[in-house]
């Protein structure tokens, strides 16, 4: 495994804490079908509403695991997620403890617990991007995620506060039978708001997703966004991302090569490392029980990475996958420019861009 001249082996560490702990029950939740091995931990977990407990001992443990992970695989970007992170009481203690170790921290959330006080603390950290899961600006469009107008109103109020504070905001929208036909209305809504906003639509996927897939007619309505890209470009990802998304719907499967397992390392709070951040089916090593040399050897000899390298993709999970991280694939393929990449706050750091450029050259050199 090659280490770049900047000392990094991956662009991003996708670090997951208690993925089963969430205040929402999204209809299409992938975690309900995931195969991640859950190990018991010797800590009582206190939630947002709990009067007792502070999670400090647990967060100290988690921070230690993350630092061990970072020593093994330094990355300029940390993506940190749950479950729902902000359901964990005192989560800001952990974020304050670890954020300076990275150029950029992407915080994944459903947005429900992002109070003005918490958002002001996130703003003060200075290097965070908020990534909110939201399928639409109305409850009807967001119906597979939230089941009451009360939840929807709270999320939208919190999003408005994020924008007012000037915190970079990504909105990830899962395209389903509820929102695809009218997703242009979502784009229009956010396009009319002044702020640092990036919409990242992606197809519903995973086992059981068939019942949520938009009809062909609904998918055709989505193409209006591409036709009017110039009108909405300030809130949309690079046009090649949108074109690739439309190609995915036209073909019914992905038709671009995937480099994500080479660019992102998937780690968990218990030290486990999985082969892909979009495929939690193969556990390859553990930070807590193995040293760096052993972990790299485990990764290098695991045949799953050879399968990931195949194109067209051989695994069904790969063929059906289109993710917000396609930005990385398109950049490595030369379809997204440095300027377009820098327009996205997540990848705008100087070290990140240099690392992305170096890793792209290394990948191109090794493409057979």
Residue pairs with C-beta under 8 A, 6 or more apart in sequence:
1 9
1 296
1 299
1 300
2 9
2 362
3 9
4 355
4 358
4 359
4 362
5 358
6 76
6 351
6 354
6 355
6 358
7 74
8 73
8 74
8 75
8 76
8 355
9 73
9 74
9 75
9 265
10 73
10 75
10 262
10 263
10 264
10 265
11 75
11 76
11 77
11 263
11 264
11 328
11 352
11 355
11 356
11 359
12 75
12 76
12 77
12 78
12 79
12 106
12 263
12 264
12 265
13 66
13 69
13 70
13 73
13 75
13 77
13 78
13 79
13 264
13 265
13 267
14 79
14 81
14 264
14 265
14 266
14 267
14 277
15 66
15 69
15 78
15 79
15 80
15 81
15 267
15 268
15 269
16 81
16 82
16 266
16 267
16 268
16 269
17 62
17 80
17 81
17 82
17 83
17 85
17 88
17 268
17 269
18 45
18 82
18 83
18 88
18 269
19 31
19 34
19 36
19 81
19 82
19 83
19 268
20 31
20 38
20 83
21 45
21 47
21 82
21 83
21 84
21 87
21 88
22 29
22 31
22 82
22 83
22 84
22 87
22 110
23 48
23 84
23 87
23 110
23 112
23 113
24 84
24 110
24 112
24 145
24 146
24 151
25 147
26 144
26 145
27 144
27 145
27 212
28 144
28 174
28 176
28 204
28 206
28 208
28 209
28 212
30 205
30 206
33 206
33 207
33 208
34 280
35 280
35 281
36 268
36 272
36 274
36 280
36 283
37 272
37 283
39 270
41 58
41 61
41 269
41 270
43 55
43 57
43 58
43 61
44 53
45 53
45 55
45 58
45 88
46 52
46 53
46 54
46 55
46 88
46 89
46 90
47 87
47 88
47 89
48 86
48 87
48 88
48 89
48 113
50 89
53 89
54 89
54 90
54 93
55 88
55 89
55 90
55 91
55 93
56 90
56 93
59 90
59 91
59 93
59 94
59 97
60 97
62 94
62 269
63 94
63 97
63 98
65 267
65 269
65 270
65 271
65 287
65 288
66 78
66 98
66 267
66 269
67 98
67 101
68 271
68 287
68 288
69 265
69 267
69 271
69 273
69 287
70 101
71 292
72 287
72 292
72 295
73 265
73 267
75 102
75 265
76 102
76 103
76 104
76 349
76 351
76 352
76 355
77 102
77 103
77 104
77 105
77 106
77 346
77 347
77 349
77 352
78 98
78 99
78 101
78 102
78 104
78 105
78 106
79 106
79 108
79 131
79 264
79 277
80 95
80 105
80 106
80 107
80 108
81 107
81 108
82 88
82 108
84 109
84 110
84 112
84 113
85 91
85 107
85 108
85 109
86 109
86 112
86 113
86 114
86 118
87 113
92 118
92 121
92 122
95 105
95 107
95 121
95 122
95 125
95 128
96 121
96 125
98 105
99 105
99 125
99 127
99 128
100 127
102 127
103 127
103 349
103 350
103 351
103 352
104 127
104 128
104 129
104 345
104 346
104 348
104 349
104 352
105 125
105 127
105 128
105 129
106 128
106 129
106 131
106 170
106 346
107 122
107 128
107 129
107 130
107 131
108 131
108 133
109 130
109 131
109 132
109 133
110 132
110 133
110 145
110 155
111 132
111 133
111 134
111 154
111 155
111 158
111 159
112 151
112 154
112 155
112 158
114 122
114 130
114 158
114 161
114 162
115 158
116 161
119 158
119 161
119 162
119 165
119 167
120 165
122 128
122 130
122 167
123 165
123 166
123 167
128 167
128 168
129 167
129 168
129 169
129 170
129 345
129 346
130 162
130 167
130 168
130 169
130 170
131 170
131 171
131 172
132 155
132 159
132 162
132 169
132 170
132 171
132 172
133 145
133 171
133 172
133 173
133 174
134 142
134 145
134 155
134 159
134 171
134 172
134 173
135 141
135 142
135 143
135 144
135 145
135 173
135 174
135 175
135 176
135 178
135 179
135 186
136 142
136 173
136 178
136 179
136 182
136 183
136 185
136 186
137 156
137 185
137 186
137 189
137 190
138 152
139 146
139 148
139 149
139 151
139 152
140 178
141 178
141 179
141 182
141 183
141 185
141 186
142 152
142 155
142 178
142 179
143 178
144 174
144 176
144 178
144 212
145 174
146 152
146 155
159 169
159 171
162 169
163 169
163 193
163 194
163 195
163 196
163 197
164 195
166 195
166 196
167 196
168 196
168 198
168 345
168 346
169 195
169 196
169 197
169 198
170 198
170 199
170 200
170 324
170 346
171 190
171 197
171 198
171 199
171 200
172 200
172 201
172 202
172 324
173 179
173 183
173 186
173 199
173 200
173 201
173 202
174 201
174 202
174 203
174 204
175 183
175 201
175 202
175 203
175 204
175 214
175 222
176 204
176 212
176 213
176 214
177 212
177 213
177 214
177 215
177 218
178 212
179 186
180 214
180 218
180 219
180 221
180 222
181 214
181 217
181 218
181 221
181 222
182 221
183 201
183 221
183 222
183 225
184 221
184 222
184 224
184 225
184 228
186 199
187 199
187 225
187 232
187 235
187 236
188 232
190 197
190 199
190 235
191 231
191 232
191 234
191 235
196 345
197 235
198 235
198 236
198 237
198 344
198 345
199 235
199 236
199 237
200 237
200 324
201 245
202 245
202 322
202 323
202 324
202 326
203 213
203 245
203 248
203 249
203 322
204 212
204 213
205 320
205 321
205 322
206 320
209 320
214 222
219 249
222 245
222 246
222 249
223 246
225 232
225 236
225 242
226 239
226 242
226 243
226 246
229 236
229 239
229 242
233 239
236 242
237 327
237 344
238 327
238 330
238 336
238 337
238 340
238 341
238 343
240 330
240 335
240 336
241 326
241 327
241 330
241 336
244 256
244 322
244 326
244 330
245 322
245 326
247 255
248 254
248 255
248 322
253 313
253 319
253 320
254 313
254 318
254 319
254 320
254 321
254 322
255 312
256 326
256 329
256 330
256 333
257 311
257 329
257 333
258 308
258 313
258 318
258 321
258 329
259 328
259 329
259 332
259 363
260 276
260 277
260 278
260 323
260 325
260 328
260 329
261 275
261 276
261 277
261 305
261 308
262 359
262 363
263 325
263 328
263 332
263 359
264 276
264 277
264 325
264 328
265 273
265 277
266 273
266 274
266 275
266 276
266 277
266 280
267 273
267 274
267 287
268 274
270 286
270 288
271 286
271 287
271 288
271 289
272 283
272 285
272 286
272 287
273 283
273 284
273 285
273 286
273 287
273 295
273 299
274 280
274 281
274 282
274 283
274 284
275 281
275 282
275 283
275 284
275 302
275 304
275 305
275 308
276 282
276 304
276 308
277 325
278 317
278 321
278 323
278 325
279 315
279 317
279 318
279 321
281 317
282 302
282 304
284 295
284 298
284 299
284 302
284 304
285 294
285 295
285 298
285 299
287 295
290 298
299 305
307 314
307 315
308 315
308 318
312 319
313 319
313 321
327 336
327 341
327 344
327 347
328 356
330 336
331 341
331 356
331 360
332 359
332 360
332 363
332 364
334 360
338 353
338 357
341 347
341 348
341 353
341 356
342 348
342 353
347 353
347 356
